[in-house]
Amino acid sequence: MLRTPLLAAARSPRARAVVQQLPPTRALVERFVAGEGLDDAVAVTDELVGAGRRITLDHLGEDTRDAAQAAETAAAYERLLGALKETGLAERAEVSVKLSAVGQFLGADGERVALDNARRICAAAADAGTTVTLDMEDHTTTDSTLGIARELRADFPWLGVVLQAYLHRTEADCADFAGPGSRVRLCKGAYQEPASVAYQSKREVDLSYVRCLKQLMRGEGYPMVASHDPRMIRIAGQLAQWNNRKADTFEYQMLYGIRPDEQQRLVDTGATMRIYLPYGGEWYGYFMRRLAERPANLAFFLRALATKN
């Protein structure tokens, strides 16, 4: 029932003006977004790297339907990667890219435009000495995103992809992407998907996550365990041990601002802990679309605001 008004609010300048001024909204943004500018992103990255974290930076912007805007998003990533190289942060910081932000939805040419722009970003990452991970969006984009990933991996074999455990297909996708050199971020998934393509109950999603994690941990790639769930974190550690994985052959990932004490605990154990760090002026649309995709996210973020652990 909330989806339509939330999407309308995401497009409304008047709603944006109101929401941006609300103290709870500003508090959320300050906690979960690095800031609006490149300097903000680099400063927070430097701080987190100093605390033993690794970083993946997301320049906010998605569902781009203008070729010029898509090209500018790619250019923003090039500037970001240049800054990471210049500051020496590229060794511990990479970038995450939503293909919808670089042209995936631009009609019949969308995939080609997104591929070309993503290739620019990958080339800049290679020059900086770091990597790129392609974010995953709703299930209608999965085939397109994985197809683009396969093309890019011919030249950039270190390219990472995100797979979502709540989709029925993901266990098979994990098997396909668990080969040598592959980097896979496994998350549960946050979009509201139909039962025809996705598990609906928490138990089913959790079971799928574990099955997918088993595929990745016994594979020859580099698993990236994206979860704030204490049980999944424990299981990931156990699976890594059973598969004789050293700490530098997989990593944990969490969102900026979520469970910082647990992030530090994992760092203290010698584990690799990477923070997903969004930044940019498009935080309002990003926030509202997250609520529209799954309104329960609102309760999740409000609970996170209420506790620092």
N, C-alpha and C positions, 0 to 999 in steps of 0.2 A: 504493500500500500504506500510505502514511503518512497519507492524508487522514482516515480514520475516527478513528484515535487522536488526531490533532491537533485535530479538531473536538470530540472528547470532552474533551480537556484544556482547550479554550477554555471549556467549561461547568463545569469542576470547580473548586470553591473550594479543594480540597486541592492540586490541581496549580498553581493560581494562587499559593497561598502559597509553594510550593516554587520555582516559576520566578521569582517576583518577587525572591527573595533571592539568586539566582545572580548573581555578579559580572559575567559576560558579558552577561546580560540587562539588568542595570542600566546597564552601559556603553552598550549599544545604545540603550536608551531615552533616556539623557542626550544621546546624540549625534543621534538622529533625531526626538525629540519635544521640543517646547518646554518641557513641564512639565505639571502636572496642573491648574493653576488659571488663571483669567483674568489675574491679575497676571503670571504667568509668560509667558503668550502675548504680552501687551502689551510686556513688557520685552524679550523676544527680537525681537519685531517692530521695536521702536525701535532696537535694536542693528543689525539687518540693514538697515533703512532708512538708518541713518547710514552704512553701508558701500556705499550706492548701489544696493541691491536693492529690488525691489518684492516684495510678499508676497501669498499667498493662504492664508488660515487655515482649517483643518479642525478643527471641534470633534468629537473622536472619539466615535463611536457609530454603529452601523449595524444592520440587520436587526431594528429595533424592532418588537415585536409587541404593544405596549401603548399605547393612545391617550394616556394621561397622560404616559408617558415621551416619546412623540413631541412632545407639546405642550411639555414641559419642554426638549427639545432645541431647538425653535424659540425658546423664551424665552432659552436660553443664547446663541443667535446674536444675538438682539436686544440682550442685555447686552453682548456682544462688540462689536457695531457701535456701540452707544452709547459704549463706551470708546474705540473708534477715532476717533469724532467728537470726543469730549472732549479727547483727546490730540493731535489734529491729524494722526493717522496715516492717516486714511481716504483722503487724497489719493494714498497710495502702497500701501495695503493693502486687499484685498477678502476675500471669504470663499468657500469651496467647500463645497457641501452634497450629501450623499448622500441621495437621496429615501427610501431604506430606513430612514434614521435619523429621518425625520419622518412615517412612517406608511404608506409605499408598500405594505407587506405586510400591512396590517390587513384582510384578507379582502376582501369585495365593496366596502367603502367605502374601501379603502386609497388608491386614486388620488385620490379627492376629499379625504381627510384630508391626504395629502402635498401636494396642490396648495394647499390652504388654508394649511398651515403654511409652505410655500415662499413663498407670497404675503406672509405676515407678514414673513418674512426679507427679501424683496425690498423691501418698503415701508421697513423699517428701514435697508436699504442706501441706498435713494434719499434718505432723510432725512439720512443721514450723508455723502452725496456720493460713494458708492463703488458697487461692482458685486458681482454674485454669479455664480458658475459652478456648474452642476449636474454633479457627478461622475457617471461611468458605472460600472455594476457588471457582473455577468455578462450574457450575451447575452439571457437571458430577460426582462430589464428594459429592453432598448433601446427597444422601441416605446413602452412606457409612459413612459419618461423623456423621449423626444423629443416625445411628445404633450403632456406637462405643460409642457415647455419652450416649445412653440408657443403654448400658452394664455397662459403668463406673459409671453411676448414681446409680446403685444398691449398690455400696460400697461408693460412694462419691456423695451424693445427692445434694451437693452444686455446682457441676460442671456446669459451664456456657457454653452456645453455642451461636454462631453468626447466625442470620438469615438475609437474604438480601431481602429488600422490592421489588426490581425490578423483582424478580421471581414470576410467576403466582401462584405458590404453597404456597408462604410464609404465606399468611393469615391463611390458614389451619394449617401450621406448628406452627404458633404462638398460635393458639387455643390448639394444642396438648401439647405445652411446657409452658403453662401459669398456670400450677398447683402449689400447695404449694411447696415452696423451690426452684422452678426453677429459674434460672438466664438466661435471654436472652438479648444479645446485638443486637439491631436492627440497621442495617445500610442500606443505599440505594443500595450499590453494585457497584463495580468498574470494573468488568470484561466485556469484549465485548461478550454479549450473543445473540443467535439467537432469532428472534421474536416468534418462536414456544414455547419458555420457559420463555421469559422475556419481560416486557414492554419496549418500545423503546423511548418514549417521556418523557421529564422531567415532564410534567403534569401528565401522567399516573403513573410514579414512585412516585411522590409526593402524589398522591391520595392513592396509595397502602400503602405508608409509614404511612399515617394517619390512614387508616383502621387497619393496623397491630398494630399500637401504641394503638388504642382503645382496641383491644383484650388484649394486655399485661397490660394496665393500669387497666382494670376492672377484670383482673385475680388475682390469688393468689400468683403469683411469684414476682420476682424482676426485673423490666424492666431496661435496660441500653440503654439510648437514645444516639446513636452514630451519631452525626450530627454536622456540622458547619453551617447549614442553619438557619439563624435567625428566619424564619417563623416556621420551625419545632420545634425549641427550645421553641418558644412562645406557640405553640399548645401543646407540651408536658407538659408545666407548667399548662396550662388550664385543660388538661385532668387529670393531677394528682390532681388538686384542685377539679374537679367534682367528682372524685372517692375517695375523702377524704384520699388521700395518704399523709403521712408525709414525710419530706425531707429524712429520712433514709430508706425509702421503695422503692426508685428508684434512679437512678443517670444519669448524663450526661457524655458523653465521647467525647473527641476530640484528634486529633493527636498532638504529641509533635511538637511545633513550629508553630501551626496554631491557629490564633485568640487568642493570650495570654491575651489580654485585656478583651475579652469576658469570657475567662476562669476565670479570676480574678473577674469579675462582678458576675458570678454565685456563686463563693465561698463566696463573700461578702453578697449575699442574704441568705446564709445558706444552699444552695444546695450542694449535693455531686457531685464533679467534678473529673472525673478520666481521666488521660492522658495515651494514648497508646504510649509506649516508646520503639522503636526498638534499638537494639545495636548488634554489632558483626562484624566480618571481612567480612561477605558476603553481605555487603551493596551494592556493585556494581551490582551483579546479581539481587538483590532485586529491585534496582532502574530501571534497564533496563527491567526487566520483567513487572514492573508496567507500563512502557511506552508501551511495546508491547501489553499488555492486552487492553490498552485504551490510545492511543497517546495523547488524549486531556488532560490527566493527566499532560503532560509537561507544557501546558499553565497554568494549575491550580497551579502547584508548582512555576512557574516563577512569577505568580501574587503574590503568597504568599511571595516570596523573595523580591518583590518590596514594600511590605507594611508590617508593623509589627502588624496590627490590622485585 
